[in-house]
Amino acid sequence: MKVLKFGGSSLADSNQFRKVKDIILSDSERKYIVVSAPGKGENNSHKVTDLLLMCYQLSSHGLNFKEVFEIVENIYKDIVDNLGLKIDIDKILEDIYREIQEGASKDFTASRGEYLNAILLSDFLGFNFVDAKDLIYFKDGKPNFDKIKEKVQDELKDKEYSVIPGFYGIDEFGNIKIFSRGGSDITGSIIADALNSDIYENWTDVSGFLVADPNIVENPRVIKYITYDELRELSYMGAHVLHEDSIFPVKRHGITINIRNTNKPNDDGTFIISNYDDNRRPDIITGIAGRPDFSVVTIKKAFMNSELGFLRKVMSVFETNDIKIDHIPSGIDSVSLVVESSELSGKISRVTEEIKIYTDSDSIEVEDKIALITVVGDGMINKKGTSAKIFTSLAENNLNIRMISQGSSELNIIIGVLQKDFKKAIRAIYYAFN
């Protein structure tokens, strides 16, 4: 049994609806479908969720939002008309308009895109429509997995083929609550986990994860297999194909995620798995990703390594200033704290002064315009010379390394380079292994 999620680009207009229907009906194991709101398409220059949030913003300030809402109306009416659906879409849209006008919450307003798309697709397929508010429960702002599993199994036991809106559920007070943007991925993952499905197919507009960013490397390879842990590392560094929080529900039971392309349904896509076997393990690296706009705060003090509590003192300064630390490479008499530059904005002088007072350090240096690149691969641990190959590729391209960090799991190597060298460094590493 398969749970499927279709993203906004997959359901942007009536032509995409037809593609989705063909995909679903081509496999009888595809039984539970989670949908996003319409995204940008041939006839849509705006995402529906963005338009709905604009309606909320205008309404909350007492301003007329009818002109914006009419764009939303036209998107859904075109789908209904072109597909010949018998749904009274005018009545449904009128009700939503009135609720926004009467002060509906931001979360309720934002969720209506998925709600409407699920109603339309369920009618087009002849499947049951099951509202996410009857399945997805939040407690203290987080999914209540035990209650969700109970409700999903109870509600869907007699509804073998169903369409479910993604992105939202209800909180402990019965109010609509949404996930962060891209949260339909999480809904699909939660449903797959609750039903203990064999596979979770996530359909989007790309044929899986790529080894590197196609905006940097021309025609990079598609990753065939990748583990949950590898994916987390790449997602953290900017390789976004699905919401990274969607990994956790399916990871608990080892359910495979398959990233597929709605516009190229015959492509195998990428399979996200628990662990490699001998037939699936990559030769050395699985993927490369990176992000610019980091700063490195380097603190030096003689005999730092023998001073009890030194690192705790440093980290407490960052904590009290609400600065999240990304990496902490260290030496005998120095430690560097890598943070996003935006986290330090307006705080550099205060942070450096507090560190100086609290630790009596010899010197503190702050370097901006650093980019981090992560090279990820479960196969690296068994291959000698991987680091040498990475560093040689950078040296041959006259690129200077500002920082190196490798976790104890040896799953990835993180390299800091000057921001101006970011794209060149990604290309150098990619071509060294491909």
C-alpha positions as CSV (number, residue, x, y, z in Angstrom):
1,M,0.0,0.0,0.0
2,K,1.3,3.4,-1.0
3,V,0.7,6.9,0.4
4,L,1.3,9.7,-2.2
5,K,1.8,13.4,-1.8
6,F,1.5,15.8,-4.7
7,G,3.0,19.3,-4.5
8,G,1.7,22.6,-5.7
9,S,3.3,22.5,-9.1
10,S,1.8,19.0,-9.6
11,L,-1.7,20.4,-9.1
12,A,-1.4,23.9,-10.5
13,D,-4.1,23.6,-13.1
14,S,-6.4,21.2,-14.9
15,N,-3.7,19.7,-17.2
16,Q,-1.7,18.8,-14.1
17,F,-4.8,17.3,-12.5
18,R,-5.1,15.0,-15.5
19,K,-1.4,13.9,-15.1
20,V,-2.0,13.2,-11.4
21,K,-5.1,11.2,-12.1
22,D,-3.2,9.0,-14.7
23,I,-0.4,8.4,-12.2
24,I,-2.7,7.4,-9.3
25,L,-5.0,5.1,-11.4
26,S,-2.0,3.4,-13.0
27,D,-1.3,1.6,-9.7
28,S,-4.0,0.1,-7.5
29,E,-1.7,0.3,-4.5
30,R,-1.8,4.1,-4.6
31,K,-4.6,4.5,-2.1
32,Y,-4.1,7.6,0.1
33,I,-3.4,10.9,-1.6
34,V,-2.2,14.0,0.2
35,V,-2.3,17.3,-1.7
36,S,-0.8,20.8,-1.6
37,A,-2.5,24.0,-2.8
38,P,-2.0,25.0,-6.4
39,G,1.4,26.4,-7.1
40,K,2.6,28.5,-10.0
41,G,1.7,27.0,-13.4
42,E,1.2,27.9,-17.0
43,N,-1.8,30.0,-16.2
44,N,-0.9,30.8,-12.5
45,S,1.7,33.5,-11.8
46,H,1.1,33.2,-8.0
47,K,0.9,30.4,-5.5
48,V,-2.6,30.1,-4.0
49,T,-1.2,30.1,-0.4
50,D,0.5,33.4,-1.0
51,L,-2.7,34.9,-2.3
52,L,-4.7,33.6,0.7
53,L,-2.2,35.0,3.1
54,M,-2.5,38.4,1.3
55,C,-6.2,38.2,1.7
56,Y,-5.8,37.6,5.4
57,Q,-3.3,40.5,5.8
58,L,-5.7,42.9,4.0
59,S,-8.8,41.7,5.9
60,S,-7.0,41.9,9.3
61,H,-6.4,45.6,8.6
62,G,-9.9,46.2,7.6
63,L,-9.1,46.5,3.9
64,N,-10.9,45.1,0.9
65,F,-9.4,41.8,-0.3
66,K,-12.0,40.9,-2.9
67,E,-9.7,41.7,-5.9
68,V,-7.0,39.3,-4.6
69,F,-9.6,36.6,-3.6
70,E,-10.9,36.8,-7.2
71,I,-7.6,35.5,-8.5
72,V,-8.0,32.5,-6.1
73,E,-11.5,32.0,-7.3
74,N,-10.5,32.0,-11.0
75,I,-7.8,29.4,-10.4
76,Y,-10.3,26.9,-8.9
77,K,-13.2,27.7,-11.2
78,D,-10.9,27.1,-14.2
79,I,-10.0,23.7,-12.8
80,V,-13.6,22.8,-12.2
81,D,-14.8,24.0,-15.6
82,N,-12.0,22.4,-17.6
83,L,-12.4,19.0,-15.8
84,G,-16.2,19.1,-15.9
85,L,-16.6,18.6,-12.2
86,K,-20.1,18.9,-10.7
87,I,-18.9,20.6,-7.4
88,D,-20.7,23.7,-6.4
89,I,-17.4,25.6,-6.3
90,D,-19.2,29.0,-6.1
91,K,-20.8,28.1,-2.8
92,I,-17.6,26.8,-1.3
93,L,-15.7,29.9,-2.3
94,E,-18.4,32.2,-1.0
95,D,-18.2,30.5,2.4
96,I,-14.5,30.8,2.6
97,Y,-14.6,34.5,1.5
98,R,-17.2,35.2,4.2
99,E,-15.2,33.4,6.9
100,I,-12.1,35.5,6.1
101,Q,-14.2,38.6,6.1
102,E,-15.5,37.8,9.5
103,G,-12.1,37.4,11.0
104,A,-10.9,33.8,10.3
105,S,-7.4,33.1,11.7
106,K,-4.3,33.3,9.6
107,D,-3.8,29.5,9.8
108,F,-7.4,28.8,8.8
109,T,-7.1,31.2,5.8
110,A,-3.7,29.8,4.7
111,S,-5.1,26.2,4.9
112,R,-8.0,26.7,2.5
113,G,-5.8,26.1,-0.6
114,E,-5.1,22.5,0.3
115,Y,-8.7,22.1,1.5
116,L,-10.1,23.2,-1.9
117,N,-7.6,21.2,-3.9
118,A,-8.4,18.0,-2.0
119,I,-12.1,18.4,-2.6
120,L,-11.6,18.9,-6.3
121,L,-9.1,16.0,-6.7
122,S,-11.3,13.6,-4.7
123,D,-14.2,14.4,-7.0
124,F,-12.1,14.0,-10.1
125,L,-10.8,10.6,-8.9
126,G,-14.0,9.4,-7.4
127,F,-12.2,8.9,-4.1
128,N,-13.3,9.8,-0.6
129,F,-12.5,13.3,0.8
130,V,-11.2,13.2,4.3
131,D,-10.5,16.5,6.0
132,A,-7.1,16.8,7.7
133,K,-8.7,18.4,10.7
134,D,-10.2,15.0,11.5
135,L,-6.8,13.3,11.3
136,I,-3.9,15.6,12.2
137,Y,-3.8,16.8,15.9
138,F,-1.3,19.2,17.5
139,K,-0.4,19.4,21.1
140,D,1.8,22.2,22.4
141,G,2.4,23.2,18.8
142,K,3.7,19.8,17.7
143,P,2.0,16.8,16.1
144,N,0.5,14.4,18.6
145,F,1.6,11.2,16.9
146,D,-0.2,8.8,19.2
147,K,-3.6,10.5,18.7
148,I,-3.0,10.9,15.0
149,K,-2.3,7.3,14.5
150,E,-5.4,6.3,16.4
151,K,-7.6,8.8,14.4
152,V,-6.0,7.9,11.0
153,Q,-6.6,4.2,11.5
154,D,-10.1,4.8,12.7
155,E,-11.2,7.3,10.0
156,L,-9.6,5.5,7.1
157,K,-10.3,1.9,7.9
158,D,-13.4,2.0,5.7
159,K,-12.1,4.5,3.2
160,E,-9.6,2.6,1.2
161,Y,-9.1,5.3,-1.5
162,S,-9.0,8.8,-0.1
163,V,-7.7,12.3,-0.7
164,I,-6.5,14.3,2.3
165,P,-5.5,18.0,2.4
166,G,-1.9,18.6,3.5
167,F,-0.4,21.4,5.5
168,Y,-2.8,21.6,8.4
169,G,-4.7,19.9,11.3
170,I,-6.2,21.2,14.6
171,D,-4.8,22.1,17.9
172,E,-6.0,21.0,21.4
173,F,-8.6,23.8,21.3
174,G,-10.1,22.7,18.0
175,N,-8.6,25.6,16.0
176,I,-7.0,25.0,12.6
177,K,-3.2,25.0,12.8
178,I,-0.8,24.8,9.9
179,F,2.7,23.4,9.6
180,S,5.5,25.6,8.3
181,R,5.5,26.2,4.5
182,G,6.0,23.0,2.6
183,G,4.2,21.2,5.4
184,S,2.2,19.0,3.1
185,D,5.3,16.8,2.9
186,I,5.0,16.3,6.7
187,T,1.3,15.5,6.4
188,G,2.0,12.8,3.8
189,S,4.8,11.4,6.0
190,I,2.6,11.3,9.1
191,I,-0.2,9.5,7.2
192,A,2.3,7.0,5.7
193,D,3.6,6.3,9.2
194,A,0.2,6.0,10.8
195,L,-0.9,3.5,8.2
196,N,2.5,1.7,8.2
197,S,2.6,2.0,4.4
198,D,5.1,0.2,2.2
199,I,6.3,3.3,0.5
200,Y,5.6,7.1,0.6
201,E,5.7,8.6,-2.9
202,N,6.4,12.3,-2.9
203,W,5.5,13.8,-6.3
204,T,7.0,17.1,-7.3
205,D,8.5,18.8,-10.4
206,V,12.0,17.2,-10.3
207,S,13.1,13.7,-10.9
208,G,14.6,13.2,-7.4
209,F,17.5,14.7,-5.6
210,L,20.5,15.8,-7.6
211,V,24.1,15.3,-6.5
212,A,24.6,19.1,-6.7
213,D,22.6,22.3,-7.3
214,P,21.7,22.5,-11.0
215,N,22.1,26.3,-10.8
216,I,25.7,25.7,-10.0
217,V,26.7,22.5,-11.8
218,E,25.4,21.8,-15.3
219,N,23.2,18.7,-15.5
220,P,24.3,17.0,-12.2
221,R,23.5,13.3,-11.7
222,V,20.3,12.2,-10.0
223,I,20.9,10.4,-6.7
224,K,19.3,7.0,-6.9
225,Y,19.5,6.0,-3.3
226,I,20.1,8.1,-0.2
227,T,19.7,7.4,3.5
228,Y,17.6,9.5,5.9
229,D,20.8,10.7,7.7
230,E,22.5,11.8,4.5
231,L,19.4,13.6,3.4
232,R,19.2,15.5,6.7
233,E,22.8,16.7,6.2
234,L,22.1,17.9,2.6
235,S,18.8,19.5,3.5
236,Y,20.3,21.4,6.3
237,M,22.8,22.8,3.8
238,G,20.2,24.0,1.4
239,A,19.3,20.9,-0.8
240,H,15.5,21.4,-0.6
241,V,13.3,19.0,-2.5
242,L,11.0,18.1,0.4
243,H,10.5,19.5,3.9
244,E,13.3,18.1,6.1
245,D,10.8,17.5,9.1
246,S,9.0,15.0,6.9
247,I,11.7,12.5,7.4
248,F,11.1,11.8,11.1
249,P,7.7,10.2,11.0
250,V,8.6,7.6,8.3
251,K,12.1,7.0,9.7
252,R,10.7,5.5,12.8
253,H,9.4,2.5,10.9
254,G,11.9,2.5,8.0
255,I,9.3,3.4,5.4
256,T,11.0,4.3,2.0
257,I,10.3,7.7,0.5
258,N,10.4,7.9,-3.3
259,I,10.8,11.4,-4.8
260,R,9.1,11.4,-8.2
261,N,8.4,13.8,-11.1
262,T,4.8,14.4,-12.0
263,N,5.8,15.6,-15.5
264,K,8.1,12.6,-16.0
265,P,6.3,9.7,-14.3
266,N,8.5,7.0,-15.9
267,D,11.7,8.3,-14.1
268,D,12.6,6.2,-11.1
269,G,13.4,9.3,-9.0
270,T,15.3,9.1,-5.7
271,F,14.7,6.5,-3.0
272,I,15.3,7.6,0.6
273,I,16.0,4.6,2.7
274,S,17.1,3.6,6.2
275,N,20.4,2.0,5.4
276,Y,22.4,0.9,2.4
277,D,22.9,-2.7,1.4
278,D,25.9,-3.7,-0.7
279,N,23.9,-3.2,-4.0
280,R,22.8,0.3,-3.2
281,R,25.8,1.9,-1.4
282,P,27.3,4.8,-3.4
283,D,31.0,4.5,-4.5
284,I,32.1,7.4,-2.3
285,I,30.0,10.5,-2.0
286,T,26.2,10.8,-2.3
287,G,25.7,14.6,-2.6
288,I,27.2,18.1,-2.3
289,A,25.4,21.1,-0.9
290,G,26.2,24.4,0.6
291,R,25.1,27.8,1.8
292,P,26.7,31.3,1.9
293,D,26.4,34.0,4.5
294,F,28.2,32.6,7.5
295,S,30.5,34.2,10.0
296,V,33.3,32.6,12.0
297,V,34.1,33.8,15.5
298,T,37.5,32.5,16.5
299,I,38.6,32.7,20.2
300,K,42.2,32.1,21.2
301,K,43.6,31.6,24.6
302,A,46.8,29.9,25.8
303,F,46.2,26.6,27.5
304,M,42.5,26.7,26.7
305,N,42.3,23.0,26.5
306,S,43.2,22.6,30.2
307,E,40.7,25.2,31.5
308,L,37.6,23.5,32.8
309,G,34.4,25.0,31.5
310,F,35.9,27.3,28.9
311,L,33.7,26.1,26.1
312,R,30.6,26.3,28.3
313,K,31.3,29.9,29.1
314,V,31.7,30.8,25.4
315,M,28.5,29.0,24.5
316,S,26.5,30.7,27.3
317,V,27.3,34.1,25.7
318,F,25.9,32.9,22.4
319,E,22.8,31.5,24.2
320,T,22.0,34.6,26.2
321,N,22.2,36.6,23.0
322,D,19.9,34.2,21.2
323,I,22.5,33.2,18.6
324,K,22.3,29.7,17.2
325,I,25.7,27.9,16.7
326,D,26.1,25.8,13.5
327,H,29.5,24.3,14.0
328,I,32.4,24.4,16.5
329,P,35.8,23.4,15.0
330,S,38.5,23.6,17.6
331,G,42.2,23.3,18.3
332,I,44.4,23.1,21.4
333,D,44.4,26.9,22.1
334,S,41.6,28.1,19.9
335,V,37.9,27.4,19.2
336,S,35.8,28.7,16.3
337,L,32.1,29.1,16.4
338,V,30.4,29.2,13.0
339,V,27.0,31.0,12.8
340,E,24.8,32.4,10.2
341,S,25.8,36.1,9.6
342,S,22.2,37.2,10.1
343,E,22.3,35.8,13.7
344,L,25.2,38.2,14.5
345,S,23.6,41.2,13.0
346,G,23.8,44.1,15.4
347,K,25.3,41.9,18.1
348,I,29.0,41.5,17.2
349,S,30.4,44.2,19.6
350,R,28.3,43.0,22.5
351,V,29.2,39.3,21.9
352,T,32.9,39.8,21.6
353,E,33.0,42.1,24.7
354,E,31.1,39.5,26.7
355,I,33.3,36.7,25.6
356,K,36.4,38.7,26.5
357,I,35.1,39.5,30.0
358,Y,33.7,36.0,30.7
359,T,36.7,34.0,29.4
360,D,39.7,36.4,29.6
361,S,40.6,35.2,26.1
362,D,43.8,36.4,24.4
363,S,42.1,37.4,21.1
364,I,38.8,37.3,19.3
365,E,38.5,37.5,15.6
366,V,35.3,37.6,13.5
367,E,35.5,36.7,9.8
368,D,32.4,37.4,7.5
369,K,31.5,36.3,4.0
370,I,32.2,32.6,4.5
371,A,30.3,29.9,2.7
372,L,30.0,26.3,4.0
373,I,30.0,23.3,1.7
374,T,29.1,19.8,2.9
375,V,30.2,16.7,1.1
376,V,28.0,13.8,2.2
377,G,28.5,10.1,1.7
378,D,27.9,7.0,3.7
379,G,30.6,5.4,1.6
380,M,33.3,7.8,2.7
381,I,34.0,5.9,5.9
382,N,35.3,2.9,3.9
383,K,37.2,4.7,1.2
384,K,40.8,6.0,1.8
385,G,41.8,9.3,0.3
386,T,38.4,10.9,0.1
387,S,39.5,14.0,2.0
388,A,42.6,14.2,0.0
389,K,40.6,14.1,-3.2
390,I,38.4,16.9,-2.0
391,F,41.2,19.2,-0.9
392,T,43.3,18.5,-4.0
393,S,40.4,19.5,-6.3
394,L,40.1,22.8,-4.4
395,A,43.9,23.4,-4.5
396,E,44.0,22.7,-8.3
397,N,41.4,25.4,-8.8
398,N,43.3,27.9,-6.6
399,L,40.7,27.9,-3.9
400,N,41.7,28.5,-0.3
401,I,40.0,26.5,2.5
402,R,39.1,28.6,5.5
403,M,37.7,25.8,7.7
404,I,37.4,22.0,7.9
405,S,35.0,20.0,10.1
406,Q,34.3,16.3,10.1
407,G,31.8,14.6,12.4
408,S,32.6,11.5,14.3
409,S,30.2,9.5,12.2
410,E,32.4,10.3,9.1
411,L,29.1,10.8,7.2
412,N,30.2,14.2,5.9
413,I,33.0,16.7,5.6
414,I,32.2,20.4,6.0
415,I,34.5,22.9,4.3
416,G,34.5,26.7,4.7
417,V,35.5,28.8,1.8
418,L,35.4,32.5,0.9
419,Q,31.9,33.4,-0.3
420,K,33.2,34.6,-3.6
421,D,34.6,31.1,-4.2
422,F,31.4,29.3,-3.3
423,K,30.1,28.2,-6.7
424,K,33.6,27.4,-8.1
425,A,34.3,25.2,-5.1
426,I,31.1,23.2,-5.5
427,R,31.9,22.6,-9.2
428,A,35.5,21.6,-8.4
429,I,34.4,19.0,-5.8
430,Y,31.6,17.7,-8.1
431,Y,33.9,17.1,-11.1
432,A,36.5,15.5,-8.9
433,F,34.0,12.6,-8.2
434,N,31.9,12.6,-11.4
